[in-house]
Amino acid sequence: MNIHQKYILRCIELGKKGLGTTAPNPMVGCVIVHNKKVIGEGFTAPYGGPHAEVNAINSVKDKSLLKESLLYVTLEPCSHYGKTPPCADLIAKHQLKEVLIGLQDPHDKVAGKGIKKLEDAGCKVTIGVLEDECRQHHKRFLTFQEKRRPYIILKWAESDDGFLAPDASLRSDNPEPFWITNPYSKQLVHQWRSQEQAILVGTRTVLEDNPKLTTRNWAGKNPIRVVLDKDLKIDASYHLLDTSVQTIVLTTIEDASKYIEGVVYVVIDFSKPLAMQICNVLHQHNITSVIVEGGAKMLQTFIDENLWDEARVFKGSVCFENGLPAPKLQGTLHHQEKILTDTLSFYTND
């Protein structure tokens, strides 16, 4: 590994600090080096705030050094006005002598324009430093830009004998979750929720479990809650429609008098493939990543339409003998880890 790659690795490390806060912007990391010494670092601020390059340049105490410095960044600097001015303009203004970039930005408003601006300003530009690692780091943003859909994470917990939920006779009459995993796994799921933009469930999951789908066991923002509710069976008594968190309901009901104020309703066609329609709605709402938490039918729908990127599957130590079978997944087992009594398996859709 050469020195340029080491600095890009540091950029990736910095960029991860923006996980869960920068979306729909990418979580970019940036390092500025003068005479083999790091003089500035930055990562993308929460959405609407300064980008990584701006934060890195602002962190340099002696700005006169920038003319003789190298700037490393995971993704091509932007060239357009959005919530903030173009980063390429700021880099050009300070006349940095060289910029080394992990990968080109596929966004149609950038897509090489940032690179051209830098080159036109006399800056030497190198593209493709640790490109594969940068692609993996920016997987949410790239999926959204290139596939026109969010990055999709399937998540479920199953019993040791392969059931999502026990037979109804083992459950109480009150709608509440039936916990398969231990409290540490539960907390990890809340951390994941804070890292992704949205969380998706089906009607049955809400009616049976009455989930909140929040990050109450972890410090972080709540994801946008998305629920499939064909006939609007879920009423205002359920946590999901308490309007405490941005919520989108996908339904067939066009009668707005049945809608709850403060909740977004989108009409879709339930007679057509659902996963792709859901992806289209999320894309239209600028949502770059989603966790599909259930139930079984919802998860299997995404699997059957082959619309998923990774799956995170917990296996608990309890046995139900009978109940709701877990989804059937064809994917590549990436790795496994133990969380006390639970086994967590990570799959990728290669």
Salt bridges, closest charged atoms under 4 A:
GLU13 OE1 - ARG10 NH1 2.39
GLU41 OE2 - ARG10 NE 2.77
ASP89 OD1 - LYS117 NZ 2.81
GLU98 OE2 - LYS124 NZ 3.87
ASP108 OD1 - HIS107 ND1 3.16
ASP120 OD2 - LYS116 NZ 2.84
GLU146 OE1 - ARG135 NH2 2.80
GLU158 OE2 - LYS315 NZ 2.79
GLU196 OE2 - ARG140 NH2 2.79
GLU208 OE1 - ARG171 NH1 3.88
GLU208 OE2 - ARG204 NE 2.87
ASP209 OD1 - ARG171 NH2 2.78
ASP242 OD1 - ARG225 NH2 2.81
ASP269 OD2 - LYS272 NZ 3.99
GLU293 OE1 - LYS155 NZ 3.66
GLU293 OE2 - ARG193 NE 3.17
ASP309 OD2 - ARG149 NH1 2.78
GLU310 OE1 - LYS139 NZ 3.12
GLU310 OE2 - ARG312 NE 2.82
GLU337 OE1 - HIS335 NE2 3.54
